[in-house]
Amino acid sequence: MAAAVKAKSSTATTLSLAVSVVVLAIAYIYVSTVFVFIDRWLGLFSSPGIMNAAVFSALAAACALTYRAAISTDPGRVPATYMPDVEDAESPIHEIKRKQGGDLRYCQKCSHYKPPRAHHCRVCKRCVLRMDHHCIWINNCVGHANYKVFFIFVLYAVIACIYSLVLLVGSLASDGVQDEEKNRRSSFRTVYVVSGLLLVPLSIALCVLLGWHIYLMLHNKTTIEYHEGVRALWLAEKGGSIYKHPYDLGPYENLTSVLGPNILSWLWPTANHIGSGLRYRTIYDLPKGASTSK
């Protein structure tokens, strides 16, 4: 009984209007691309049509599976028993929140200590490990445990949208040549217009989002840390010192910390390498004289 109540509660928290809109958009783009653009341009049962339909179906399936994983994966909870070890010589100095005068990071709303990079989400009403942001489109926080799958979903969505746009343009060009089918073509005009109005702004927005998160990954930052870093940089320059993001270990190390050490698994939604999320390597852990520019 308790398990059923828990499952019901979990389902309720993942369903929302925004999630429903995304699911409908994925379904509409898939149906219009396969059964209108590919069919009208290449013929759905021709060799090129079958090949393109198979490739686009695989992309759509990847989008759907990674989107579901991004929604259902808990971004990372702070253990109720978590307590920073102030006597640990290897404890990173940035566990101290300087604006509190050196006090340990403590969440007044959750009534427990916060690990490095954890933040309180006002929507989820709890602290999230390595919180990046709360995303209404997945009705979930993007954090330690689901950041990789969120990034891969955005990547697959960009590829799928651009692919669909290419097929849309090709289908329109093909229809323009077939003058004898004018009457039939007019029945698909609404599909072309709606698809264009959906795909063009969606492709632009997703490309911007993808570029932003590639930048963040290359510098091992979260969205929150980027904005905090802007202020920290200004304060450092004002005080005549130099600020460096403590988690920036170099582009390759930064990428592998998120996507995993095996390049072959970078596009697969697995995250067995991420650890507990309670401590992260920093520039202070690197050997003296080691470069972070590689």
C-alpha positions in Angstrom: 0.0 0.0 0.0 2.8 2.4 0.9 4.7 1.6 -2.3 1.5 2.3 -4.3 1.0 5.7 -2.6 4.7 6.5 -3.2 4.5 5.6 -6.9 1.3 7.6 -7.3 3.0 10.6 -5.6 6.0 10.3 -7.9 3.8 10.2 -11.0 1.9 13.3 -9.8 5.1 15.3 -9.4 6.3 14.5 -12.9 3.2 15.3 -14.8 2.5 18.9 -15.6 1.1 21.1 -18.4 4.6 21.9 -19.7 5.5 18.2 -19.8 2.3 17.4 -21.7 3.2 20.2 -24.2 6.6 18.7 -24.8 5.2 15.2 -25.3 2.6 16.5 -27.8 5.3 18.4 -29.6 7.6 15.3 -29.9 4.6 13.3 -31.2 3.5 15.9 -33.7 7.0 16.5 -35.1 7.5 12.7 -35.5 4.2 12.1 -37.2 4.5 15.1 -39.6 8.1 14.3 -40.4 7.6 10.6 -41.2 4.1 10.5 -42.7 4.2 13.9 -44.5 7.7 15.2 -45.2 9.4 11.9 -45.9 6.4 10.3 -47.6 5.7 13.4 -49.8 9.4 13.8 -50.8 10.9 10.4 -50.9 8.1 8.0 -50.6 7.7 6.2 -47.3 8.2 2.7 -48.9 11.1 3.6 -51.1 14.7 2.8 -50.1 15.6 6.4 -49.2 12.2 6.8 -47.5 12.7 3.7 -45.3 16.3 4.7 -44.4 15.3 8.3 -43.4 12.2 7.0 -41.5 14.3 4.5 -39.6 17.0 7.1 -38.7 14.4 9.7 -37.6 12.5 7.1 -35.7 15.7 6.2 -33.8 16.3 9.9 -33.0 12.7 10.3 -31.8 13.0 7.2 -29.6 16.2 8.6 -28.2 14.5 11.9 -27.4 11.6 10.2 -25.8 13.7 7.9 -23.6 16.1 10.5 -22.5 13.3 13.0 -21.8 11.5 10.4 -19.7 14.8 9.7 -17.8 15.4 13.5 -17.2 11.9 13.7 -15.8 11.9 10.6 -13.6 15.5 10.7 -12.3 16.0 12.4 -8.9 18.6 15.1 -9.4 20.2 14.2 -6.1 19.2 14.6 -2.4 21.4 15.7 0.5 21.5 12.7 2.9 19.8 13.5 6.2 22.9 12.4 8.0 25.3 14.6 6.0 27.7 16.5 8.2 30.8 18.3 6.8 34.1 17.1 8.4 35.7 20.3 9.5 38.8 18.4 10.7 39.4 16.8 7.3 42.6 18.3 6.0 41.5 17.5 2.4 38.1 19.2 2.9 37.8 21.8 0.1 38.0 25.4 1.4 35.1 26.5 -0.8 32.8 24.4 1.5 32.9 27.6 3.5 30.4 30.2 2.4 32.4 33.4 2.6 29.4 35.7 2.6 28.4 34.2 5.9 31.6 35.1 7.5 33.1 31.6 7.3 30.2 29.6 8.7 29.5 26.2 7.3 26.9 26.1 4.6 23.6 25.5 6.3 20.1 25.5 4.8 17.6 27.2 7.1 14.6 25.8 5.2 15.8 22.2 5.2 17.5 22.5 8.6 20.7 20.6 7.6 24.1 21.3 6.3 24.7 21.7 2.5 27.6 20.0 0.6 29.6 22.0 -1.9 27.6 23.0 -5.0 24.3 22.1 -3.4 21.5 24.7 -3.4 17.9 24.9 -2.1 15.2 24.7 -4.8 12.1 26.8 -3.9 10.0 24.8 -6.3 11.0 21.3 -5.1 11.3 22.6 -1.5 14.5 20.8 -0.8 18.3 21.0 -1.4 19.6 19.6 -4.6 23.1 18.3 -5.2 25.1 20.2 -7.8 22.0 22.1 -8.7 22.0 23.7 -12.2 18.5 25.0 -12.4 14.8 24.0 -12.0 13.4 23.3 -15.5 9.6 23.6 -15.9 9.8 21.6 -19.2 10.8 18.5 -17.3 9.0 19.5 -14.1 12.2 18.6 -12.2 15.5 20.1 -11.1 18.5 19.6 -13.2 21.3 18.5 -10.8 24.0 16.0 -10.0 22.2 12.8 -11.0 20.3 13.8 -14.1 22.5 16.6 -15.6 24.0 14.2 -18.2 20.7 12.8 -19.3 19.3 16.3 -19.6 22.2 17.4 -21.7 21.9 14.3 -24.0 18.2 14.9 -24.4 18.8 18.5 -25.6 21.5 17.3 -28.0 19.2 14.6 -29.5 16.4 17.2 -29.7 18.6 19.6 -31.6 19.6 17.0 -34.1 16.0 15.8 -34.5 14.7 19.3 -35.1 17.3 20.2 -37.6 16.8 16.9 -39.4 13.0 17.5 -39.5 13.6 21.0 -40.9 15.8 19.6 -43.7 13.1 17.1 -44.6 10.4 19.8 -44.4 12.3 22.0 -46.9 13.0 19.1 -49.2 9.4 18.1 -49.1 8.3 21.6 -50.0 10.8 21.9 -52.8 9.6 18.5 -54.1 6.0 19.6 -54.0 6.8 22.8 -55.8 8.0 20.8 -58.8 4.9 18.6 -58.9 2.5 21.1 -60.4 0.0 18.4 -61.2 -0.6 17.7 -57.5 -1.6 21.3 -56.6 -5.0 20.3 -55.2 -3.6 17.5 -53.1 -0.7 19.6 -51.9 -3.1 22.3 -50.5 -4.4 19.7 -48.0 -1.0 19.5 -46.4 -0.4 23.3 -46.3 -1.6 23.5 -42.7 0.9 20.8 -41.6 3.7 22.6 -43.3 2.8 26.0 -41.8 2.4 24.6 -38.2 5.5 22.5 -38.5 7.6 25.5 -39.7 6.2 27.8 -36.9 7.1 25.1 -34.4 10.4 23.8 -35.7 12.2 27.1 -36.5 11.9 28.8 -33.1 12.3 25.5 -31.3 15.6 24.7 -33.2 17.0 28.2 -32.4 16.1 28.0 -28.8 17.5 24.4 -28.4 20.7 25.3 -30.2 21.2 28.3 -27.8 20.5 26.0 -24.8 22.9 23.4 -26.1 25.6 25.9 -26.7 25.1 27.3 -23.3 25.5 23.9 -21.6 28.5 23.0 -23.7 30.1 26.2 -22.4 29.2 25.3 -18.8 30.5 21.8 -19.2 33.8 22.9 -20.6 34.3 25.2 -17.6 32.7 22.7 -15.1 30.1 25.2 -14.0 26.4 25.1 -13.3 24.1 27.9 -14.3 24.0 29.0 -10.6 27.8 28.9 -10.3 28.1 31.0 -13.5 26.0 33.8 -12.1 27.7 33.5 -8.7 31.1 33.6 -10.5 30.3 36.9 -12.3 29.8 38.5 -8.9 32.9 36.7 -7.4 35.0 37.9 -10.3 33.8 41.5 -9.8 34.5 41.4 -6.1 37.9 39.9 -6.7 38.9 42.5 -9.2 37.6 45.2 -6.9 39.8 43.8 -4.1 42.8 43.5 -6.5 42.9 39.7 -6.5 42.3 37.1 -9.1 39.3 34.8 -9.1 39.3 31.3 -10.7 36.5 28.9 -10.6 37.6 26.1 -8.2 36.1 23.2 -10.1 37.6 24.1 -13.5 40.1 21.2 -14.1 40.6 21.8 -17.8 38.3 21.1 -20.8 38.8 17.3 -21.1 38.7 16.6 -17.3 35.6 18.8 -17.1 33.8 16.9 -19.9 34.7 13.5 -18.5 33.4 14.5 -15.0 30.0 15.0 -16.6 29.8 12.6 -19.6 32.1 9.9 -18.2 35.6 8.6 -18.8 34.7 6.4 -21.7 34.1 8.5 -24.9 32.0 5.6 -26.3 29.4 6.1 -23.6 29.2 9.9 -23.8 25.9 9.8 -25.8 24.4 7.0 -23.7 22.3 8.1 -20.7 24.3 6.3 -18.0 25.9 8.0 -15.1 27.8 5.4 -13.1 30.8 7.6 -12.8 29.3 10.6 -11.0 29.9 9.4 -7.4 27.9 10.6 -4.4 27.8 14.3 -5.2 29.0 15.3 -1.8 32.5 16.2 -2.9 34.1 17.2 -6.2 37.6 17.4 -7.4 39.0 21.0 -7.5 42.0 22.9 -8.7 43.3 22.5 -5.2 43.5 18.8 -5.6 45.7 19.0 -8.7 49.5 18.5 -8.3 51.4 21.8 -8.0 52.3 23.1 -11.3 49.7 21.0 -13.2 48.0 22.9 -16.0 44.2 23.0 -16.4 44.3 24.2 -20.0 44.6 20.8 -21.7 
